[in-house]
Amino acid sequence: MLKEAKARVAANPGKYFGNKVYGETDAGGTQCLYLSHLDFKKLGLRDYGEESIPDRLRYQKMLYKYLALPAALYIAMTAVISKNFKHVEHELKEEEKHTGLRPQL
């Protein structure tokens, strides 16, 4: 597809806007290629530059990478504490049944 688009641009210089194949290098390369005699912005296609979208989001990836482990540990600790607290509550209720007195924490 890219070869065909470049051949069309080479065969008709000036016919296509900026003699450019939109999507070849835009946003690091896209899965769709466009040839147009109109400005690509008029078609609703943004100018992303040549840097790929994932490369632009590297800070977001770092955020997920470094916050995933603490979040997982927090969830695990919460589950353990909750389980232990339920166990203690159950023991206190059992003690109250046997003694008739409400135990103090």
Steps between C-alpha positions, in 0.01 A plus 500: 500500500778740590684423175184571301437828685858617445477403132184707462663802666811461280289466185292810579716755685295788637169316469500376858521736797865552589594197289451310821363161591320562829557215742841392375691668781223689681470391864778249438314350204135402486305207363318726253655702220337805343558693180304820455503817298361679810685593817484202734375724782191580289433127488514483880846339514723650767868579471657263752858545388726201451523388864277201570213531747642235741830689512309813600331311783822372658431694823159341527659157454752578774216603730323167447823306523608645834156529662379151413713323761410732792132478405516119491675492839239735646218278376668187640560665839139618514377147431721352775400766756131457415524121539679533835248755626207272411674214683542716813136615485387138480712407803357792700143393420580143607650625825191713565276195451702297756547766767196720449727804523593721212878478461708813473728557203 
